[in-house]
Amino acid sequence: MKKILKDILQTNGKWSYKRTTSLYILNIAILYAMLPIWFPKFDVVEFVFIALIGYSATMVGVNAWEKFKVKSKTEE
């Protein structure tokens, strides 16, 4: 499990800020959506949940776009 996380979150042996942030925010979003299980009076605001998921998806997309740009430059 540790090797899988290192392979996902590291680029060329360095920790990727965007990948780490996207994984962290995704976990926060899931925890936020599950809070009513432990605190029934807690009200989940959809806007906050969607914003967290959107931020996580944006970080993954930005990371993928940068990899695509680097790959296309090396092919030229």
Beta strands, then each sheet from edge to edge (+ up, - down):
strand 1: 10-11
strand 2: 14-15
sheet 1: 1+ 2-
end
